[in-house]
Amino acid sequence: MTLFQNKFKPALFFMHAKSLVSLVVFCFFFVGFSVAQKGEVADLFGSDEVMQIKFSTSFKELKKAKDKKERAPTLMYFSEEPEAWDSLDVELRARGNFRRDKCFFPPLKVRIMKKNRKGGIFENHKNLKLVLPCNDYQGKDDLLIKEYLAYKIYEALNPYHFKTRLVDLEITDLSGRQPKSFFVKGIFIEDDKNVAERFEGKLAKDVQINPFRLHDTTSVRHDFFQFMIANTDWSTVAQHNSTLMMIDRKYIPLPYDFDMAGLVDAPYSVVSEKLSISTVRQRLYRGVCFDSGIFEMVREDYLEKEPEVWEIFNKNTKFLNPKEVNNSRKFLEGFFDILKDENKFKNQILGACRSFN
């Protein structure tokens, strides 16, 4: 970042009055220009404040549409300040398979045409994921906040990540005879193409790769994180809840959808019968066996970043039920206890990695 410093010599204070006025005018112009510049680069993910969103749609119709080209148009209202509402036309479609069948609210893909997003905070976002709670039950917002917490923790642990923003939504469902409104929390997630552009990488979709073509350090950071939140519902090889980005001929995993993780502990969460655990609250390391030196390096890095993790935790759990805050803290403490204990680390992480031989 370039810093500008103005150094005024003593003689400046004896300038002719007209010159001094000119200088003041210039300063006001420069400040105004700077503010305008900042306004121009304002972005949806440039703030951690909770955003207000309103829209209407038919979830029944969204879940019925199987073709990705089928989208439901709607007007989305948004506000970053109280009662300062704006709107734009968007198109919605349901995504995901499990939650499309099992949940009232499926996760959504939001598409915004270029002419509609120009000049605003959505300008650089043609496509966005919008995570919603599964159903309108008690504690639904706690689940969303815990999943959002997982995204924010991953930001601190791995430079390659999706940007996210927490939103308060008023959704009016048009499926029944009478429209029904729901008030829920949600998460906007940036599109994978935006991530690739940010890192000058290239997306590698619909390919199954040799796991050892993953960038080793980045992959181990990813795998430690999935173990931290006790998530087994992912595969970098098959790109299940993970997008691959290629940089310098190495694949970088970009994980998303953490609702099946033990940290979130959603009532609908399940683990595969093929795994040696019976509940999502049990941790199981499912990463690749890279060189043990990389494991030790990532272990040390995670322990160094533990204070930062707790700062993120404290900042993003203020909306949680106090009981959920304590349960989540204890759950994450369990992960750091494993890293700090030599035997636990060797048995549960080093000794549990997969060689794919």
Secondary structure, DSSP 8 states (H G I E B T S, - for coil): ---------GGGGGS-HHHHHHHHHHHHHHHHHHHHHHHHT--GGG--S-EEEEEEE-HHHHHH--STT--EEEEEEEESSTT-EEEEEEEEEE--SHHHHH-SS--EEEE--HHHHTTSTTTT-SEEEEE--SSS-TTHHHHHHHHHHHHHHHHHH-SS---EEEEEEEEEE-SSSS-EEEEEEEEEEE-HHHHHHHTT-EE--S----GGGB-HHHHHHHHHHHHHTT--S-BTTTTBSEEEEEETTEEEEEE---TTSTTT--TT----TTSS-SSTTS-----B---HHHHHHHHHHHHHTHHHHHHHHHHH-TTS-HHHHHHHHHHHHHHHHHHH-HHHHHHHTGGG-B---
